[in-house]
Amino acid sequence: MQSFIMNNGLKIPAVGYGVFQMTSKEVLEHLPQALDAGYTHIDTANAYFNEVAVGQAIRSSGVARERLFVTSKLFPQSYPYKQCVKDIDETLARLGMDYVDLLLFHQPYGEYVEGWKAMEEAVRAGKVRSIGLSNFPMHKIQEILDVAEIRPAVLQVEINPYWNQHELKRQLAGTGIVFEGWYPLGHGDRALLEEPVFARLARKYGKTSAQIIMRWHLQEGNVVFPKTLNPRHMKDNLDIFDFALEDEEMAEINSLPQRPYYQVPDEPPAFVLTHNDYSRQA
């Protein structure tokens, strides 16, 4: 598994397995399959309501904890300092782990500047190895950078060939922040998968269009979480390390028209700021 180096010197695996919108039953069935296929990077969140199942699946798999890179995320109701301290501990308790490799602020609302201090303290206490942000626009990232003693190591946002985030990457050049992409394959959009450039490159390299897109992500420096419950597709999504796209091919992909699949609202949806009982798992 290829890894990238974060700005704290730690490695992050380039391809992960995300459990967004998976029930606990699905996690217990399919996460072991992903681990068997070779995934070592697992991405969950308290708002997914499946952290308990993630921890159970990992423990029952027999894979040593130190071989894995586990990410979770805190929703905005966790950002006030005292609540953040409490919810970090509760996240670890649900996962049944002494630490997580990466903890993100999930949405760009609420008291994220105040909460960042609690995130930094968790790093110093050994409860969290790296910290970062998810879905934050540049001006809110800058608010964190202005006060951070420990900089965000990761930014998780929508990234795919239709939304390559080159402008945001340009703005963050020099910070060493690693980009992670959700919707890496366009959320199953056939229009993206059937773009002629991917069909042509798939024939050239003996791969699928999805594998060409995954390889594009790798060469763009993006960590990605292609979601699938299909064991064959799990393996296919890792079969991207035996070829490389040429510079001209990367440029052609990057010339595709740009539009996001999802626009993160400027104002928080009501459910985002309502405290949830995360002991109630999906």
C-alpha positions as CSV (number, residue, x, y, z in Angstrom):
1,M,0.0,0.0,0.0
2,Q,1.4,3.4,-1.0
3,S,1.4,6.1,1.7
4,F,1.8,9.9,1.8
5,I,3.8,11.8,4.4
6,M,1.8,14.3,6.4
7,N,3.2,17.6,7.7
8,N,3.9,15.9,11.1
9,G,6.2,13.3,9.5
10,L,3.7,10.5,9.9
11,K,2.5,8.3,7.0
12,I,-1.1,8.0,5.8
13,P,-2.2,5.1,3.5
14,A,-3.3,6.4,0.1
15,V,-6.4,4.2,-0.2
16,G,-8.8,3.7,2.6
17,Y,-12.1,2.0,3.3
18,G,-15.0,4.3,4.3
19,V,-18.0,3.2,6.3
20,F,-20.3,6.2,5.6
21,Q,-24.0,5.2,5.6
22,M,-23.2,1.6,6.6
23,T,-25.2,0.0,9.4
24,S,-23.4,-1.8,12.2
25,K,-24.5,-5.1,10.7
26,E,-23.0,-4.1,7.3
27,V,-19.7,-2.9,9.0
28,L,-19.4,-6.2,10.8
29,E,-19.9,-8.1,7.5
30,H,-17.9,-6.0,5.1
31,L,-15.1,-4.4,7.1
32,P,-13.4,-7.8,7.7
33,Q,-13.7,-8.4,3.9
34,A,-11.9,-5.0,3.3
35,L,-9.2,-5.9,5.8
36,D,-8.7,-9.3,4.1
37,A,-8.4,-7.5,0.7
38,G,-5.5,-5.5,2.0
39,Y,-7.0,-2.2,3.3
40,T,-5.2,-0.8,6.3
41,H,-6.9,2.7,6.5
42,I,-10.4,2.8,8.0
43,D,-12.5,6.0,7.9
44,T,-15.5,6.4,10.3
45,A,-17.1,9.3,12.3
46,N,-19.3,9.7,15.3
47,A,-22.1,10.9,13.1
48,Y,-22.0,7.6,11.2
49,F,-23.2,5.9,14.4
50,N,-21.1,2.8,13.7
51,E,-17.9,3.3,15.6
52,V,-18.7,0.5,18.0
53,A,-19.0,-1.9,15.1
54,V,-15.8,-0.6,13.5
55,G,-13.9,-1.4,16.7
56,Q,-15.5,-4.8,17.0
57,A,-14.7,-5.7,13.4
58,I,-11.1,-4.7,13.8
59,R,-10.6,-6.7,17.0
60,S,-12.3,-9.8,15.6
61,S,-10.2,-9.6,12.4
62,G,-7.0,-10.6,14.1
63,V,-5.2,-7.7,12.4
64,A,-2.8,-6.0,14.8
65,R,-4.0,-2.5,15.7
66,E,-0.5,-1.0,15.0
67,R,-0.9,-2.2,11.4
68,L,-4.0,-0.1,10.9
69,F,-4.6,3.6,10.3
70,V,-8.0,4.5,11.9
71,T,-9.8,7.8,11.3
72,S,-12.8,9.2,13.1
73,K,-14.5,12.6,13.0
74,L,-16.3,14.9,15.4
75,F,-19.5,16.7,14.5
76,P,-19.9,20.4,15.3
77,Q,-21.9,19.9,18.6
78,S,-18.6,18.4,19.9
79,Y,-16.5,21.5,19.2
80,P,-16.9,23.6,22.4
81,Y,-13.8,22.9,24.4
82,K,-15.2,21.0,27.3
83,Q,-17.5,19.0,25.1
84,C,-14.6,18.2,22.7
85,V,-12.5,16.8,25.5
86,K,-15.4,14.6,26.6
87,D,-16.3,13.5,23.1
88,I,-12.8,12.5,22.1
89,D,-12.7,10.2,25.1
90,E,-16.1,8.8,24.2
91,T,-15.0,8.2,20.6
92,L,-12.1,6.2,21.8
93,A,-14.4,4.3,24.2
94,R,-16.8,3.4,21.4
95,L,-14.0,2.2,19.2
96,G,-12.4,0.3,22.1
97,M,-9.0,1.9,21.3
98,D,-6.3,3.8,23.2
99,Y,-5.8,6.2,20.3
100,V,-6.9,7.0,16.8
101,D,-4.5,7.8,14.0
102,L,-6.4,10.7,12.7
103,L,-9.3,12.8,14.1
104,L,-11.1,15.4,12.0
105,F,-13.6,18.2,12.6
106,H,-16.3,17.0,10.3
107,Q,-18.2,20.1,9.3
108,P,-17.2,23.9,9.2
109,Y,-19.7,25.2,11.7
110,G,-19.8,26.0,15.4
111,E,-16.9,26.6,17.8
112,Y,-14.2,25.0,15.8
113,V,-11.5,27.5,16.8
114,E,-12.2,26.9,20.5
115,G,-12.3,23.1,20.0
116,W,-9.0,23.0,18.2
117,K,-7.2,23.5,21.5
118,A,-8.8,20.3,22.8
119,M,-7.7,18.5,19.6
120,E,-4.1,19.7,20.2
121,E,-4.2,18.5,23.8
122,A,-5.4,15.1,22.6
123,V,-2.3,14.8,20.4
124,R,0.0,15.7,23.3
125,A,-1.8,13.2,25.5
126,G,-1.3,10.4,22.9
127,K,-5.0,9.9,22.3
128,V,-4.8,11.1,18.7
129,R,-1.8,10.9,16.4
130,S,-2.8,13.5,13.8
131,I,-5.6,16.1,13.5
132,G,-7.4,17.7,10.6
133,L,-10.5,19.2,9.0
134,S,-13.3,18.0,6.8
135,N,-15.4,20.1,4.4
136,F,-13.8,23.4,5.6
137,P,-13.5,26.3,3.1
138,M,-10.3,28.3,2.8
139,H,-11.3,31.2,5.0
140,K,-12.3,28.9,7.9
141,I,-9.1,26.8,7.5
142,Q,-7.2,30.0,7.8
143,E,-9.0,30.7,11.1
144,I,-7.5,27.4,12.4
145,L,-4.1,28.1,10.9
146,D,-4.0,31.5,12.6
147,V,-4.2,30.0,16.1
148,A,-2.9,26.4,15.6
149,E,0.1,25.2,17.6
150,I,-0.4,21.9,15.8
151,R,-1.4,22.4,12.2
152,P,-4.1,20.4,10.5
153,A,-2.4,17.4,8.8
154,V,-5.3,16.5,6.6
155,L,-8.2,18.1,4.8
156,Q,-11.0,15.9,3.7
157,V,-13.2,17.3,0.9
158,E,-15.0,16.3,-2.2
159,I,-12.4,15.4,-4.9
160,N,-12.9,13.7,-8.2
161,P,-12.0,14.5,-11.9
162,Y,-15.1,16.8,-12.1
163,W,-14.0,18.7,-9.0
164,N,-10.2,18.4,-8.7
165,Q,-9.8,21.1,-6.0
166,H,-6.7,22.6,-7.7
167,E,-7.6,26.1,-6.5
168,L,-7.9,25.0,-2.8
169,K,-4.6,23.1,-3.2
170,R,-2.9,26.2,-4.6
171,Q,-4.2,28.2,-1.6
172,L,-2.8,25.7,0.8
173,A,0.5,25.1,-0.9
174,G,3.3,25.2,1.6
175,T,1.2,23.9,4.6
176,G,2.0,20.3,3.9
177,I,-1.7,19.4,4.4
178,V,-2.6,16.1,2.7
179,F,-5.9,16.1,0.8
180,E,-8.4,13.3,1.2
181,G,-11.3,12.9,-1.3
182,W,-14.8,11.8,-0.7
183,Y,-17.0,11.0,-3.8
184,P,-13.7,9.9,-5.5
185,L,-15.6,8.1,-8.3
186,G,-18.3,10.8,-8.6
187,H,-20.7,9.0,-6.3
188,G,-21.4,6.4,-8.9
189,D,-22.1,8.9,-11.7
190,R,-22.2,7.1,-15.0
191,A,-21.4,10.3,-16.9
192,L,-18.0,10.5,-15.1
193,L,-17.2,6.8,-15.4
194,E,-18.1,6.9,-19.1
195,E,-16.0,9.9,-20.0
196,P,-14.2,8.9,-23.3
197,V,-10.8,9.6,-21.7
198,F,-11.3,7.0,-19.1
199,A,-12.6,4.4,-21.6
200,R,-9.5,5.0,-23.8
201,L,-7.0,4.8,-21.0
202,A,-8.7,1.7,-19.5
203,R,-8.2,-0.1,-22.9
204,K,-4.6,1.1,-23.0
205,Y,-3.6,-0.1,-19.5
206,G,-5.9,-3.1,-19.2
207,K,-7.8,-1.5,-16.3
208,T,-11.4,-0.3,-15.6
209,S,-12.4,3.3,-15.9
210,A,-12.8,3.3,-12.1
211,Q,-9.2,2.1,-11.7
212,I,-8.0,4.9,-14.1
213,I,-9.7,7.4,-11.9
214,M,-8.2,5.9,-8.8
215,R,-4.8,6.1,-10.4
216,W,-5.4,9.7,-11.2
217,H,-6.1,10.4,-7.5
218,L,-2.9,8.6,-6.5
219,Q,-0.8,10.7,-8.8
220,E,-2.7,13.9,-7.7
221,G,-1.6,13.1,-4.1
222,N,-5.1,12.4,-2.9
223,V,-6.1,9.9,-0.2
224,V,-9.4,8.3,-1.3
225,F,-12.2,6.2,0.1
226,P,-14.0,4.4,-2.7
227,K,-17.1,2.9,-1.1
228,T,-18.2,-0.6,-2.0
229,L,-19.7,-3.6,-0.3
230,N,-18.5,-5.9,-3.1
231,P,-15.4,-7.9,-2.2
232,R,-14.3,-8.0,-5.9
233,H,-14.5,-4.2,-6.2
234,M,-12.6,-3.9,-2.9
235,K,-9.7,-5.7,-4.5
236,D,-10.1,-3.9,-7.8
237,N,-9.8,-0.5,-6.0
238,L,-6.4,-1.6,-4.7
239,D,-5.2,-2.8,-8.1
240,I,-3.8,0.5,-9.1
241,F,-0.1,0.4,-8.2
242,D,1.3,-1.5,-11.2
243,F,1.0,1.3,-13.8
244,A,1.3,5.1,-14.1
245,L,-0.5,7.7,-16.2
246,E,1.6,9.9,-18.4
247,D,1.8,13.6,-17.8
248,E,-0.3,14.3,-20.9
249,E,-2.9,11.9,-19.7
250,M,-3.1,13.5,-16.3
251,A,-3.4,16.9,-18.0
252,E,-6.3,15.6,-20.2
253,I,-8.2,14.4,-17.2
254,N,-7.6,17.7,-15.4
255,S,-9.0,19.5,-18.4
256,L,-12.5,18.1,-17.8
257,P,-15.2,20.6,-16.9
258,Q,-15.3,21.4,-13.2
259,R,-18.5,21.2,-11.0
260,P,-19.0,19.7,-7.5
261,Y,-21.6,17.1,-6.8
262,Y,-22.4,18.6,-3.4
263,Q,-22.1,22.2,-2.2
264,V,-21.4,22.5,1.5
265,P,-23.9,25.1,2.8
266,D,-22.6,28.4,4.2
267,E,-25.0,28.1,7.1
268,P,-25.3,24.9,9.1
269,P,-28.3,22.6,8.6
270,A,-30.3,22.4,11.8
271,F,-29.3,18.8,12.5
272,V,-25.6,19.6,12.5
273,L,-25.7,21.7,15.7
274,T,-28.0,19.4,17.6
275,H,-26.2,17.2,20.1
276,N,-26.7,13.5,19.3
277,D,-26.6,10.5,21.5
278,Y,-23.8,8.6,19.8
279,S,-24.2,5.7,22.2
280,R,-27.2,4.9,19.9
281,Q,-25.4,3.0,17.1
282,A,-26.9,2.3,13.6
